[in-house]
Amino acid sequence: MNGLVVNDLVVNDTQVFVVGGGPAGLAVAIAARQRGLEVVVADGARPPIDKPCGEGLMPDGRAALANLGVEIPAQSSHRFRGIRFVSGRLSVDASFPEGPGIGVRRTVLHQLMVARAEAAGVTLLWQSPVQGLHPQGVLLGDRIVPSRWVVGADGGQSLVRRWAGLDRYQRNQTRFAFRRHYRISPWSDCMEVHWGPKCQLYVTPVASDEICVAVASHDSSLRLDTALPAFPEVAERLRDAEQTSVERGAISSSRRLQQVSTDHVALVGDASGAVDSITGEGLCLTFRQAEALAECLAQGSLRRYRRQHRSLARRPAMMARLMLTLDWNLPFRQRAMRAFGSDPQIFRRMLAMHVGALSPLQFAANGFSLGWQMLSQ
């Protein structure tokens, strides 16, 4: 059978067809090529693909990205040593235990991943939306592209998830986030999380002269300009700063699916569920899912991927629940912040657990210290 010609490329059958060319789809494609599989990626957009997000990559996310062979140049990013929490007059910060995190514009990250996928031999079909699934593979235009495996990496509103009958949830909670960039030198060597009235403000350095500011809440109408007065310290710093991007919004979900795969279709990234953006661990989780999925594809079975997917999401989901408790319960948050201030080791250990350098069991002893400090407030 003659191959399908798309954007001057001849597409024959393939072992893995990835629907979605964002970081999740590219990560799976690169990981599958590292294991010798033939891979085609199709997306209706064209690069670079942007997505409103906080643009911070934690140290564990950097390591997962490096496993895919993607290194982010220093001139295209900005390092931060740790995390700073601010709630009213209270603040606490700690350094990551295993090297810095980095802030990087999503468009820059996407361009780097596209280049890595091309170098790895992935066939990339841009402006080529997939029309549906077929028992033999996928429908691209009016033709069938045969594929042994189909990967849905098409985001939170995944069509592949729906087509495969996987659109059933065990948990599905939604918040809303809005992001904008400002031309200003970072004033802190940390990524900052400012806690306000039922919302958080995230400040991430993405260059030596630029920051990303995002607000997240349960209120779909809460925009940055409306939220900033509740954060006077940040508002004052941004008062005369040039805005270098338009405000863009996205949904921040805490979502767990009943199943993430069938016998021949697998979901990855936001298509497979998500942890709230408050953790900053979305990309790291996606890259690790991609590695696990690619290994299962190479071994010829998706059964183990389902177990690994649940295991990988466990720690980020736990941290999301803890941090969202700080969001809605002000007295609890203030007691926790005072406890962090009284014993900085507690916050350091919590951050270490957050980025996977400390297991929840290892942190458990620290929980007694946190509880005692909170009771003593």
Stockholm file with secondary structure:
# STOCKHOLM 1.0

chainA/1-377         MNGLVVNDLVVNDTQVFVVGGGPAGLAVAIAARQRGLEVVVADGARPPIDKPCGEGLMPDGRAALANLGVEIPAQSSHRFRGIRFVSGRLSVDASFPEGPGIGVRRTVLHQLMVARAEAAGVTLLWQSPVQGLHPQGVLLGDRIVPSRWVVGADGGQSLVRRWAGLDRYQRNQTRFAFRRHYRISPWSDCMEVHWGPKCQLYVTPVASDEICVAVASHDSSLRLDTALPAFPEVAERLRDAEQTSVERGAISSSRRLQQVSTDHVALVGDASGAVDSITGEGLCLTFRQAEALAECLAQGSLRRYRRQHRSLARRPAMMARLMLTLDWNLPFRQRAMRAFGSDPQIFRRMLAMHVGALSPLQFAANGFSLGWQMLSQ
#=GR chainA/1-377 SS CCCEEETTEEECCEEEEEECCSHHHHHHHHHHHHTTCCEEEEESSCSSCCCCSCCEECHHHHHHHHHTTCCCCGGGCEEECEEEEEETTEEEEEECTTSCEEECCHHHHHHHHHHHHHHHTCEEEETCCEEEEETTEEEETTEEEEEEEEEECCCTTCHHHHHTTCCCEEEEEEEEEEEEEEESCCSCSEEEEEEETTEEEEEEEEETTEEEEEEEESCTTCCHHHHGGGCHHHHHHHTTCEECSCCEEEEEEEEEESCSBCSSEEECGGGGEECCGGGSCHHHHHHHHHHHHHHHHHHTCSHHHHHHHHHHHHHHHHHHHHHHHHHHCHHHHHHHHHHHHHCHHHHHHHHHHHTTSSCHHHHHHHHHHHHHHHHHC
#=GC SS_cons         CCCEEETTEEECCEEEEEECCSHHHHHHHHHHHHTTCCEEEEESSCSSCCCCSCCEECHHHHHHHHHTTCCCCGGGCEEECEEEEEETTEEEEEECTTSCEEECCHHHHHHHHHHHHHHHTCEEEETCCEEEEETTEEEETTEEEEEEEEEECCCTTCHHHHHTTCCCEEEEEEEEEEEEEEESCCSCSEEEEEEETTEEEEEEEEETTEEEEEEEESCTTCCHHHHGGGCHHHHHHHTTCEECSCCEEEEEEEEEESCSBCSSEEECGGGGEECCGGGSCHHHHHHHHHHHHHHHHHHTCSHHHHHHHHHHHHHHHHHHHHHHHHHHCHHHHHHHHHHHHHCHHHHHHHHHHHTTSSCHHHHHHHHHHHHHHHHHC
//
